[in-house]
Amino acid sequence: MKMLYDLGITGYRALIQVSSLFSEKAQKWVQGRKAWETALPPQQGGSWIWFHCASLGEFEQGRNLIDQIKREYPQYRILVTFFSPSGFEVRKQYRFADHVMYLPLDTPKNANAFLDYFQPKLAFFIKYELWLNFLFELESRHIPTLLVAARVQESSGFFNPVFKDLYQTAFRGFRHIFTQDQSSLELIQSFAGTSEISVSADTRFDRVSSNAQDFQEIPPVAKFIQNRFTIVVGSSWPKDESILFDALGPILESEDINLIIAPHEIHAAHIQDWVDQYPHISLKYSERDQWKPSDRILWIDNIGMLSQLYGYADVAYVGGAWRTGLHNILEPAVFGPPVLYGPKIKRFPEATDLKDAGGGFVVKDAESMRQMILNWKNDDQKRAEIRRTNQQFIQTRAGATDLIMNFCRQQGLL
């Protein structure tokens, strides 16, 4: 089976290289790994602690751990690797990381060369991206490795019979596994038979709590809002935007409502298409010097602002739950506004939990969305009630970072 896995990795590389001829994202994936051994940082003393994240969302789940280790143990050097360009491009200059790079393709040769160079004292894998050659080599070198914020379902690829034995070995090789929920613990424990596993909850609750505490005013956004009722739309896809404008496009000016929209992927032509449909009330953030009092729609055409933008929301809408997968609803929830999202939330227990608590709301169609927003716009008391609910929802679930840090101290890993 190991040979079949390695063949699959080789085939994946070939597929990405072909895709790079047509896809900018695939091209960055290929270029970022090209001659990776020639772009390594100098060895300046101090042991490395390695964090691997699939993309930006997983980085945010591990970020509080990175920050806390760097603050408390400055003698260690922090290495962060990404699989996806969307994570690397945003965080390649992260101030608490001593080196940020793409994870080399998961071949035995790359795993050996990578670990020969960095020789990490400790490794963290975030959530679920298990690269077997790296993990097997970490175990063979007796480098303690932790899996953090793990969440699996019965349909997870780890349980596929083809690679079952390999993934069982990989799970058993972790020094400890911290899961987001009891269901994940039971599935992994039953599958791998490991006793080195516990529920820590989701580290994202700690991350978003820090975001709220560190909130800083964004003057151009505050100027745009002008004390009007504001809906912040995060990580939207075309389907989300179609529903949104069907619901609110006709009433933005008459109801004195603002829209701030941060698409999941920044495509200038796509944003311009929407601007052209509402030319007299639309503004792109990159052209904020052209602001005029009549503007009602602000398009965020950059990456990295969204978590702070939610601090301006009277209502938040999070994209992805019509087809691709719901994005982070905890980022807006920590600030308290009602949080709206599409109907496909089965794989996202936090969305179900927030809905059951009374702070998350499923959008079924444009009409229901319009009515919910207009009701909240005219009911300050109800919004205040939801704000308390959502903030309590976050506060009562925080603490995973401290739990993991305490484990590392007690086990002598730090």
C-alpha positions as CSV (number, residue, x, y, z in Angstrom):
1,M,0.0,0.0,0.0
2,K,2.9,2.4,0.7
3,M,4.0,2.0,-2.9
4,L,0.5,2.8,-4.1
5,Y,0.4,5.9,-1.9
6,D,3.8,7.1,-3.3
7,L,2.6,6.5,-6.9
8,G,-0.5,8.6,-6.0
9,I,1.7,11.5,-4.8
10,T,3.7,11.3,-8.0
11,G,0.5,11.4,-10.1
12,Y,-0.8,14.3,-8.1
13,R,2.3,16.3,-8.9
14,A,1.8,15.6,-12.6
15,L,-1.8,16.7,-12.4
16,I,-0.9,20.0,-10.6
17,Q,1.8,20.7,-13.2
18,V,-0.7,20.3,-16.0
19,S,-3.2,22.4,-14.1
20,S,-0.6,25.2,-13.7
21,L,-0.8,25.9,-17.4
22,F,-4.4,27.1,-16.9
23,S,-4.7,28.0,-13.1
24,E,-2.8,30.8,-11.3
25,K,-3.3,29.0,-8.0
26,A,-1.8,25.8,-9.3
27,Q,1.0,27.8,-10.9
28,K,1.9,29.3,-7.4
29,W,1.7,25.8,-5.9
30,V,4.3,24.5,-8.4
31,Q,6.6,27.6,-8.3
32,G,6.5,27.7,-4.5
33,R,8.0,24.2,-4.3
34,K,10.5,24.5,-7.2
35,A,14.0,24.1,-5.9
36,W,12.8,24.4,-2.3
37,E,16.1,23.3,-0.9
38,T,17.9,26.3,-2.3
39,A,15.7,28.8,-0.3
40,L,16.1,27.4,3.2
41,P,16.9,29.8,6.1
42,P,20.4,30.0,7.6
43,Q,20.9,27.8,10.6
44,Q,21.5,30.5,13.3
45,G,21.1,28.5,16.4
46,G,18.0,27.5,18.4
47,S,15.8,24.5,17.9
48,W,12.9,24.6,15.4
49,I,9.2,24.0,16.3
50,W,7.3,23.1,13.2
51,F,3.6,23.9,12.5
52,H,2.0,22.5,9.3
53,C,-1.2,24.0,8.1
54,A,-3.2,23.1,4.9
55,S,-4.3,26.7,4.3
56,L,-5.3,30.0,5.9
57,G,-8.1,28.5,8.0
58,E,-5.9,25.9,9.6
59,F,-3.2,28.5,10.2
60,E,-5.8,30.5,12.2
61,Q,-6.6,27.4,14.2
62,G,-2.9,27.0,15.2
63,R,-2.1,30.7,15.4
64,N,-2.7,31.2,19.1
65,L,-0.4,28.2,19.8
66,I,2.3,29.8,17.6
67,D,2.0,33.2,19.3
68,Q,2.0,31.8,22.8
69,I,5.0,29.5,22.3
70,K,7.0,32.4,20.7
71,R,6.1,34.7,23.6
72,E,6.9,32.2,26.4
73,Y,9.8,30.3,24.7
74,P,11.6,32.8,22.5
75,Q,14.7,30.5,22.3
76,Y,12.8,28.3,19.8
77,R,12.5,29.2,16.1
78,I,9.1,28.8,14.6
79,L,8.7,27.1,11.2
80,V,5.3,27.3,9.4
81,T,4.6,25.3,6.3
82,F,1.5,25.5,4.0
83,F,0.1,23.2,1.5
84,S,-2.1,25.8,-0.3
85,P,-1.1,29.1,-1.9
86,S,-4.1,30.8,-0.2
87,G,-2.4,30.3,3.1
88,F,1.2,31.0,2.1
89,E,0.5,34.2,0.2
90,V,-1.4,35.8,3.1
91,R,1.0,34.7,6.0
92,K,4.4,34.4,4.4
93,Q,5.6,37.4,6.4
94,Y,4.0,36.4,9.7
95,R,5.8,38.2,12.5
96,F,5.9,35.3,14.9
97,A,7.3,32.8,12.4
98,D,11.0,32.6,11.8
99,H,10.5,30.9,8.4
100,V,7.4,30.3,6.3
101,M,7.4,28.0,3.3
102,Y,5.4,25.6,1.2
103,L,5.5,22.0,2.4
104,P,7.6,20.1,-0.2
105,L,5.7,17.3,-2.0
106,D,5.3,14.3,0.3
107,T,7.9,12.0,-1.1
108,P,10.3,9.9,1.0
109,K,13.3,11.9,-0.5
110,N,11.7,15.3,0.4
111,A,10.7,14.2,3.9
112,N,14.2,13.0,4.7
113,A,15.9,16.2,3.3
114,F,13.4,18.5,5.0
115,L,13.8,16.8,8.4
116,D,17.6,16.5,8.0
117,Y,17.8,20.2,7.6
118,F,15.3,21.5,10.3
119,Q,15.5,18.6,12.8
120,P,12.5,20.0,14.7
121,K,12.2,19.5,18.4
122,L,8.4,19.3,18.2
123,A,5.9,19.2,15.3
124,F,2.2,20.2,15.2
125,F,-0.1,19.2,12.4
126,I,-3.3,21.2,12.3
127,K,-6.8,19.6,11.9
128,Y,-6.6,16.8,9.4
129,E,-3.9,17.1,6.7
130,L,-1.8,13.9,7.3
131,W,1.1,13.5,4.9
132,L,2.3,10.0,5.4
133,N,6.0,10.1,4.4
134,F,6.6,13.1,6.6
135,L,4.7,11.5,9.5
136,F,6.5,8.2,9.2
137,E,9.8,9.9,9.1
138,L,9.0,12.0,12.1
139,E,8.1,8.9,14.1
140,S,11.2,7.0,13.0
141,R,13.3,9.9,14.3
142,H,11.4,10.0,17.6
143,I,10.3,13.6,17.0
144,P,7.2,14.2,19.1
145,T,4.3,15.2,16.8
146,L,0.9,16.5,17.9
147,L,-2.3,16.6,15.9
148,V,-4.4,19.6,16.9
149,A,-8.0,20.5,16.4
150,A,-8.7,17.2,14.7
151,R,-12.2,16.6,13.3
152,V,-13.2,13.6,11.3
153,Q,-16.5,12.1,10.1
154,E,-17.4,8.6,9.1
155,S,-17.0,9.6,5.5
156,S,-13.4,10.9,6.0
157,G,-10.8,9.5,3.5
158,F,-8.6,8.2,6.3
159,F,-11.1,5.3,6.8
160,N,-11.0,4.3,3.1
161,P,-10.0,0.6,2.9
162,V,-7.3,1.2,0.3
163,F,-5.0,3.1,2.7
164,K,-6.6,2.0,6.0
165,D,-3.4,0.3,7.4
166,L,-1.2,3.3,6.5
167,Y,-3.5,5.9,8.2
168,Q,-3.9,3.6,11.3
169,T,-0.2,3.7,11.6
170,A,-0.1,7.4,11.1
171,F,-2.6,8.1,13.8
172,R,-0.8,5.8,16.3
173,G,2.4,7.7,15.6
174,F,1.2,11.0,17.1
175,R,2.4,11.7,20.6
176,H,-1.1,13.0,21.3
177,I,-4.2,13.8,19.3
178,F,-6.5,16.7,20.4
179,T,-9.9,16.6,18.8
180,Q,-12.6,19.2,18.4
181,D,-15.4,17.0,19.7
182,Q,-16.2,13.7,21.3
183,S,-17.5,12.2,18.0
184,S,-14.0,12.7,16.4
185,L,-12.3,11.1,19.4
186,E,-14.5,8.0,19.2
187,L,-14.0,7.6,15.5
188,I,-10.3,7.9,15.6
189,Q,-10.0,5.8,18.8
190,S,-12.1,3.0,17.2
191,F,-10.2,3.2,14.0
192,A,-6.6,3.4,15.2
193,G,-6.9,2.0,18.7
194,T,-4.8,4.8,20.2
195,S,-5.2,5.9,23.8
196,E,-3.2,9.1,23.3
197,I,-6.2,11.2,22.4
198,S,-8.4,13.7,24.2
199,V,-11.0,16.4,23.4
200,S,-9.7,19.9,23.6
201,A,-12.5,21.7,21.6
202,D,-11.7,23.9,18.7
203,T,-8.7,26.2,18.9
204,R,-10.6,28.7,16.6
205,F,-12.6,29.8,19.6
206,D,-9.4,31.1,21.2
207,R,-8.3,32.7,17.9
208,V,-11.5,34.6,17.4
209,S,-11.5,35.8,21.0
210,S,-8.0,37.2,20.4
211,N,-9.3,38.9,17.2
212,A,-12.0,40.7,19.1
213,Q,-9.7,41.7,21.9
214,D,-7.2,43.1,19.3
215,F,-9.8,44.9,17.2
216,Q,-8.5,48.1,15.6
217,E,-10.5,50.8,13.8
218,I,-10.2,50.8,10.0
219,P,-10.7,54.5,9.2
220,P,-11.8,54.1,5.6
221,V,-14.4,51.6,6.6
222,A,-15.7,53.7,9.5
223,K,-16.0,56.6,7.0
224,F,-17.9,54.5,4.5
225,I,-20.4,53.3,7.2
226,Q,-21.6,56.7,8.4
227,N,-23.6,55.2,11.3
228,R,-25.8,53.3,8.8
229,F,-27.1,49.8,9.4
230,T,-24.3,47.6,8.0
231,I,-24.2,44.0,6.8
232,V,-20.8,42.4,6.5
233,V,-20.6,39.5,4.0
234,G,-17.5,37.3,4.4
235,S,-16.0,34.7,2.1
236,S,-18.8,34.9,-0.4
237,W,-19.1,32.9,-3.6
238,P,-21.2,33.8,-6.6
239,K,-24.3,31.9,-5.3
240,D,-24.1,33.8,-2.0
241,E,-23.9,37.1,-3.8
242,S,-26.8,36.3,-6.1
243,I,-29.0,35.6,-3.1
244,L,-27.7,38.6,-1.3
245,F,-28.5,41.1,-4.1
246,D,-31.9,39.5,-4.9
247,A,-32.7,40.1,-1.2
248,L,-31.2,43.5,-0.7
249,G,-30.3,45.1,-4.0
250,P,-33.7,46.9,-4.5
251,I,-33.9,48.3,-0.9
252,L,-30.3,49.4,-0.1
253,E,-31.0,53.1,-0.6
254,S,-34.5,53.2,0.6
255,E,-33.7,51.4,3.8
256,D,-30.4,53.1,4.3
257,I,-28.4,49.9,4.5
258,N,-24.7,49.3,3.8
259,L,-23.1,46.2,2.4
260,I,-19.5,45.3,2.9
261,I,-18.5,42.3,0.8
262,A,-15.3,40.3,1.1
263,P,-15.4,37.6,-1.5
264,H,-13.6,34.3,-0.9
265,E,-11.6,34.7,-4.0
266,I,-10.5,38.0,-5.3
267,H,-11.2,38.2,-9.1
268,A,-11.1,41.8,-10.4
269,A,-13.4,41.1,-13.3
270,H,-16.0,39.4,-11.1
271,I,-16.1,42.3,-8.7
272,Q,-16.2,44.8,-11.6
273,D,-19.3,43.0,-13.0
274,W,-21.1,43.6,-9.7
275,V,-19.9,47.2,-9.5
276,D,-21.2,47.8,-13.0
277,Q,-24.7,46.6,-12.0
278,Y,-24.8,49.2,-9.1
279,P,-22.4,51.9,-10.5
280,H,-23.7,54.9,-8.5
281,I,-23.6,53.3,-5.0
282,S,-20.6,50.9,-5.3
283,L,-17.0,51.4,-4.1
284,K,-13.9,49.2,-4.2
285,Y,-11.6,49.3,-1.2
286,S,-8.7,49.9,-3.5
287,E,-10.4,53.0,-4.7
288,R,-11.5,54.3,-1.3
289,D,-10.1,57.7,-2.0
290,Q,-13.1,58.1,-4.4
291,W,-15.6,57.6,-1.6
292,K,-18.8,59.6,-1.8
293,P,-21.7,59.8,0.8
294,S,-24.1,58.0,-1.5
295,D,-22.0,54.8,-1.6
296,R,-23.8,51.8,-0.1
297,I,-21.7,48.8,-1.3
298,L,-18.1,48.4,-0.4
299,W,-16.2,45.6,-2.2
300,I,-13.1,44.4,-0.3
301,D,-10.6,43.6,-3.1
302,N,-7.8,42.4,-0.9
303,I,-7.1,39.6,1.6
304,G,-6.5,39.8,5.3
305,M,-9.1,42.3,6.6
306,L,-12.2,40.1,7.1
307,S,-11.8,39.2,10.8
308,Q,-11.7,42.9,11.7
309,L,-14.4,43.9,9.3
310,Y,-16.9,41.8,11.3
311,G,-16.4,44.2,14.1
312,Y,-18.5,46.7,12.1
313,A,-21.4,44.3,11.4
314,D,-25.0,44.8,12.6
315,V,-25.7,41.6,10.7
316,A,-23.1,39.2,9.3
317,Y,-23.4,36.7,6.4
318,V,-20.8,34.0,5.9
319,G,-20.5,32.3,2.5
320,G,-20.0,28.8,1.2
321,A,-23.0,26.9,2.6
322,W,-24.8,26.6,-0.7
323,R,-22.3,24.4,-2.4
324,T,-18.6,24.5,-1.5
325,G,-18.5,24.4,2.3
326,L,-19.3,26.9,5.0
327,H,-16.5,29.3,6.0
328,N,-15.7,30.5,9.5
329,I,-18.8,31.6,11.3
330,L,-17.0,32.1,14.6
331,E,-15.1,35.2,13.3
332,P,-18.4,37.2,13.2
333,A,-20.0,35.5,16.1
334,V,-17.4,36.8,18.6
335,F,-18.5,40.3,17.9
336,G,-22.1,39.4,18.5
337,P,-24.2,40.2,15.4
338,P,-26.8,37.7,14.0
339,V,-24.9,35.4,11.7
340,L,-26.6,34.2,8.5
341,Y,-25.5,31.4,6.3
342,G,-26.8,29.0,3.6
343,P,-28.5,25.7,4.2
344,K,-25.7,23.1,3.7
345,I,-24.3,23.0,7.3
346,K,-24.4,19.2,8.1
347,R,-20.6,19.0,8.1
348,F,-20.2,22.1,10.3
349,P,-21.4,21.4,13.9
350,E,-20.5,24.9,15.0
351,A,-23.2,26.2,12.6
352,T,-25.8,23.9,14.0
353,D,-24.8,24.7,17.6
354,L,-24.9,28.4,16.9
355,K,-28.3,28.1,15.3
356,D,-29.6,26.0,18.2
357,A,-28.3,28.6,20.7
358,G,-30.3,31.4,18.9
359,G,-27.5,33.3,17.2
360,G,-27.1,31.6,13.8
361,F,-29.7,31.7,11.1
362,V,-30.1,29.6,7.9
363,V,-31.0,31.5,4.8
364,K,-33.4,29.5,2.6
365,D,-34.1,32.1,-0.1
366,A,-33.8,35.8,-0.8
367,E,-37.2,36.6,0.6
368,S,-36.5,35.0,4.0
369,M,-33.2,36.8,4.1
370,R,-34.7,40.2,3.4
371,Q,-37.4,39.8,6.1
372,M,-34.9,38.7,8.8
373,I,-32.6,41.6,8.1
374,L,-35.4,44.2,8.1
375,N,-36.8,42.8,11.3
376,W,-33.5,43.1,13.0
377,K,-32.9,46.5,11.6
378,N,-36.0,47.8,13.4
379,D,-35.5,45.8,16.6
380,D,-32.4,47.0,18.6
381,Q,-33.5,44.9,21.6
382,K,-33.6,41.7,19.7
383,R,-30.1,42.4,18.2
384,A,-28.8,43.1,21.7
385,E,-30.2,39.8,22.9
386,I,-28.5,37.9,20.0
387,R,-25.3,39.8,20.7
388,R,-25.2,38.4,24.3
389,T,-26.0,34.9,23.0
390,N,-23.2,34.9,20.5
391,Q,-20.6,36.3,22.8
392,Q,-21.4,33.8,25.5
393,F,-21.4,31.0,22.9
394,I,-17.7,31.9,22.1
395,Q,-16.6,32.5,25.7
396,T,-17.9,29.2,27.1
397,R,-16.0,27.2,24.4
398,A,-12.6,28.9,24.6
399,G,-9.6,27.4,26.3
400,A,-8.2,24.8,24.0
401,T,-4.9,26.6,23.6
402,D,-4.2,26.6,27.3
403,L,-5.0,22.9,27.5
404,I,-2.6,22.0,24.8
405,M,0.1,24.3,26.2
406,N,-0.3,22.7,29.6
407,F,0.1,19.2,28.1
408,C,3.3,20.2,26.3
409,R,4.8,21.6,29.5
410,Q,3.8,18.5,31.6
411,Q,5.2,16.2,29.0
412,G,8.5,18.2,28.8
413,L,8.0,19.0,25.1
414,L,8.7,22.7,25.7
